[in-house]
Amino acid sequence: MQKQRALSAVGLWWRWVLATLVGAAIGSMFGMAACLAGVHYLSDRLISLRICDTGFGSLNCAVSTGLVSGAIVVGAFVGLMQYVVLRRFLKAPAWWILASAFGWTWIGFAATSLAYTPQFGFAINADGYFVESNIIDRIPLLAVNSLWLVLAGILLGVLQWLVLWNGQQPKSSNSKFLKMRSLKGQLRKWRSLLWILLNVVLVIFIAIAIIAIFRGQGSLYGILLFFLGFTPFYATITGAALVKMGWHKSRQMNLNVPVEPSNDQTSQLEN
């Protein structure tokens, strides 16, 4: 029997929280540099190539380029630090980094676009006078941008769930013991669907918070501070979800399993 120390529920939770916080902190420092490079240098290149003439949605070209550049770096660092925790559980944990970088980039872009969406403005009446419009008039636009944020959360949840779904399983065997272990692993896989639902709930919360806090007066620094403040909440909830899904038992299930001797080994022992 192979013996290795199993990771407890608390051990998995605090390692996940610490890794996420450290990844967000380090990623934010490098992400700011990447964002400034995108705003002041890369965006000019994209404009000259006519790839980004007017920007996207509520964001102009410079803001869009800087945002994507910074978000990729932050998402990659968060995914990298989470990889350190998940590498003992997954067959191909490097995919977690790619999924996190791609998913968080779209969440950051959609969230910033929503933060830049004006909630108030001016409209022209039939008599030619300007009147101030209110948030009721902007509900369709706010709803569309909020939907993009929710879809980005679904994308992140699905991509990361696919990595979790392909988590390690015991090697095939005729042993009834290993078959029971495999069955438990399959049940853990189905419980991992909770990850998608959790990401959807979190981005809905983000959308509500952005509408209430920024009120159409978003900024790249403001969005960065918003996500840094959101990170501890995200890390705590998602770490608890991993424990709920039983991932702290995965290493023990895969490593601490009895190995039945083969027929040749049995004959040698009898001799």
C-alpha positions in Angstrom: 0.0 0.0 0.0 1.3 3.4 -0.9 1.1 5.8 2.0 1.0 9.6 1.6 -0.4 12.2 3.8 -4.0 13.2 2.8 -4.9 16.8 2.6 -7.6 17.8 5.1 -10.6 19.9 4.3 -9.2 22.9 6.2 -5.8 22.3 4.6 -7.2 22.5 1.1 -9.4 25.6 2.0 -6.6 27.7 3.5 -4.1 26.8 0.7 -6.6 27.8 -1.9 -7.5 31.1 -0.2 -3.8 32.0 0.3 -2.9 31.0 -3.3 -5.7 33.1 -4.7 -4.9 36.2 -2.6 -1.1 36.0 -3.4 -1.9 35.4 -7.1 -4.2 38.5 -7.2 -1.6 40.6 -5.4 1.3 39.7 -7.6 -0.8 39.7 -10.7 -2.1 43.2 -10.0 1.4 44.6 -9.8 2.5 43.1 -13.1 -1.0 43.7 -14.5 -0.8 47.4 -13.9 2.4 47.6 -16.0 0.8 45.5 -18.8 -2.3 47.8 -18.7 -0.2 51.0 -19.0 1.8 49.4 -21.8 -1.5 48.5 -23.5 -3.0 52.0 -23.1 0.0 54.0 -24.2 1.8 51.8 -26.7 -0.1 48.7 -27.9 -3.3 50.6 -28.5 -1.5 52.9 -30.9 -0.2 50.0 -32.9 -3.7 48.4 -33.1 -5.2 51.7 -34.2 -2.5 52.0 -36.9 -3.4 48.5 -38.1 -7.1 49.4 -38.0 -7.8 46.5 -35.7 -9.2 48.7 -33.0 -10.6 51.9 -34.5 -13.4 53.0 -32.2 -13.1 50.5 -29.3 -15.7 48.1 -28.1 -19.0 48.9 -26.4 -18.6 51.6 -23.7 -14.8 51.4 -23.9 -12.5 53.2 -26.4 -9.6 51.5 -28.0 -6.9 52.6 -25.5 -9.0 51.5 -22.5 -10.0 48.2 -24.2 -6.4 47.3 -25.1 -5.0 48.2 -21.6 -7.8 46.3 -19.9 -7.2 43.1 -21.9 -3.5 43.3 -21.5 -3.7 43.7 -17.7 -6.5 41.2 -17.3 -4.6 38.5 -19.1 -1.6 39.0 -16.7 -3.7 39.0 -13.6 -5.8 36.0 -14.6 -2.6 34.1 -15.5 -1.0 34.8 -12.1 -4.2 33.8 -10.2 -4.4 30.6 -12.2 -0.8 29.9 -11.7 -1.0 30.2 -7.9 -4.2 28.1 -7.8 -2.3 25.6 -10.0 0.1 25.0 -7.2 -2.8 23.8 -5.0 -4.6 21.8 -7.7 -1.6 20.1 -9.3 -1.9 17.2 -6.9 -5.4 16.5 -7.9 -5.5 16.9 -11.7 -4.2 15.1 -14.7 -3.4 18.2 -16.7 -3.4 21.1 -14.2 -1.6 23.5 -16.6 -5.0 23.8 -18.4 -6.3 25.5 -15.3 -3.9 28.4 -15.9 -5.1 28.8 -19.5 -8.8 28.5 -18.5 -8.3 31.1 -15.7 -6.4 33.6 -17.8 -9.0 33.4 -20.7 -12.1 33.4 -18.4 -11.0 36.2 -16.1 -10.0 38.4 -19.1 -13.5 38.3 -20.4 -15.0 38.9 -16.9 -12.7 41.9 -16.4 -13.6 43.3 -19.9 -17.4 42.8 -19.4 -17.2 44.2 -15.8 -15.3 47.3 -16.9 -17.7 47.8 -19.8 -20.6 47.7 -17.4 -18.8 50.1 -15.0 -18.4 52.6 -17.9 -22.0 52.3 -19.0 -23.6 55.6 -18.1 -26.7 55.5 -16.0 -27.7 59.1 -16.5 -27.6 61.3 -19.5 -29.4 63.9 -21.6 -32.1 63.5 -24.2 -33.8 66.0 -26.6 -37.5 66.5 -26.3 -39.8 67.1 -29.3 -39.6 70.9 -28.5 -35.9 70.8 -28.8 -35.0 71.2 -25.1 -32.6 69.0 -23.3 -33.9 66.9 -20.4 -31.9 64.6 -18.1 -32.7 61.0 -18.5 -32.5 58.6 -15.5 -31.5 55.0 -14.9 -34.9 53.8 -16.1 -34.1 54.9 -19.6 -30.7 53.0 -19.4 -32.1 49.7 -18.2 -31.9 48.0 -21.6 -28.3 48.9 -22.1 -27.4 48.0 -18.5 -29.2 44.7 -18.9 -27.3 43.8 -22.0 -23.9 44.6 -20.5 -24.9 42.7 -17.3 -25.8 39.7 -19.5 -22.4 39.8 -21.1 -20.8 39.7 -17.6 -23.0 36.7 -16.7 -22.0 34.9 -19.9 -18.4 35.6 -19.1 -18.9 34.0 -15.7 -20.5 31.0 -17.3 -17.5 30.7 -19.7 -15.0 30.8 -16.8 -17.1 28.3 -14.8 -17.4 25.8 -17.7 -13.7 26.0 -18.7 -12.5 25.4 -15.1 -15.2 22.7 -14.6 -13.8 20.8 -17.6 -10.4 20.8 -15.9 -12.0 19.6 -12.7 -14.0 17.0 -14.6 -10.9 15.4 -15.9 -9.4 15.1 -12.4 -7.4 12.1 -11.5 -9.1 8.7 -11.1 -7.7 5.4 -9.8 -6.3 3.1 -12.4 -8.7 0.5 -13.7 -8.7 -2.8 -11.9 -10.9 -5.8 -11.2 -10.7 -5.1 -7.5 -14.1 -4.3 -6.0 -12.4 -1.9 -3.7 -11.0 0.1 -6.6 -14.4 0.0 -8.3 -16.0 1.6 -5.2 -13.3 4.2 -5.2 -14.0 4.9 -8.9 -17.7 5.2 -8.2 -17.0 7.8 -5.5 -14.7 9.6 -7.9 -17.6 9.8 -10.5 -19.9 11.1 -7.9 -17.4 13.8 -7.0 -17.2 14.7 -10.7 -21.0 15.3 -10.9 -20.8 17.4 -7.7 -18.3 19.5 -9.6 -21.2 21.0 -11.6 -21.6 23.2 -8.5 -18.6 25.1 -9.7 -20.5 26.4 -12.8 -23.5 27.5 -10.7 -21.2 29.2 -8.1 -19.4 31.2 -10.8 -22.8 32.4 -12.2 -23.9 33.5 -8.8 -20.7 35.4 -8.1 -20.8 37.3 -11.4 -24.4 38.2 -10.8 -23.3 39.7 -7.5 -20.5 41.5 -9.3 -22.9 43.0 -11.8 -25.2 44.3 -9.0 -22.3 45.7 -7.1 -20.8 47.5 -10.2 -24.1 49.1 -11.0 -24.6 50.3 -7.4 -21.0 51.5 -6.9 -19.7 52.9 -10.2 -22.9 54.4 -11.6 -21.4 54.8 -15.0 -18.2 56.5 -13.6 -15.8 53.6 -13.9 -12.1 53.7 -14.3 -9.4 51.1 -14.8 -7.9 51.8 -11.3 -11.3 51.7 -9.8 -12.0 48.4 -11.4 -8.7 47.0 -10.2 -9.4 48.1 -6.6 -12.9 46.6 -6.9 -11.6 43.2 -7.9 -8.9 43.3 -5.2 -11.6 43.9 -2.6 -13.7 41.1 -4.2 -10.9 38.6 -4.2 -11.0 37.6 -0.5 -14.7 36.9 -0.8 -14.2 34.9 -4.0 -11.4 32.9 -2.5 -13.3 32.1 0.6 -16.5 30.9 -1.2 -14.7 29.0 -4.0 -12.4 27.3 -1.5 -15.4 26.2 0.5 -17.0 24.9 -2.7 -13.9 22.7 -3.5 -14.2 21.2 0.0 -17.9 20.7 -0.5 -17.2 18.9 -3.8 -14.8 16.5 -1.9 -11.6 17.5 -3.6 -9.6 17.2 -0.4 -10.3 13.5 -0.5 -9.1 13.1 -4.1 -5.4 12.6 -3.3 -6.1 10.0 -0.7 -8.5 8.1 -3.1 -5.8 8.1 -5.8 -2.7 7.3 -3.8 -3.7 5.3 -0.8 -5.2 2.4 -2.6 -4.2 -1.3 -2.1 -2.5 -2.9 -5.1 -3.5 -6.5 -5.7 -0.6 -8.8 -6.6 -0.7 -10.2 -10.1 -0.9 -13.8 -10.9 2.8 -14.1 -11.5 3.6 -12.4 -8.2 1.1 -14.7 -6.4 2.9 -17.8 -7.9 6.3 -16.5 -6.8 5.0 -15.9 -3.3 3.6 -19.4 -3.1 6.9 -20.9 -4.2 
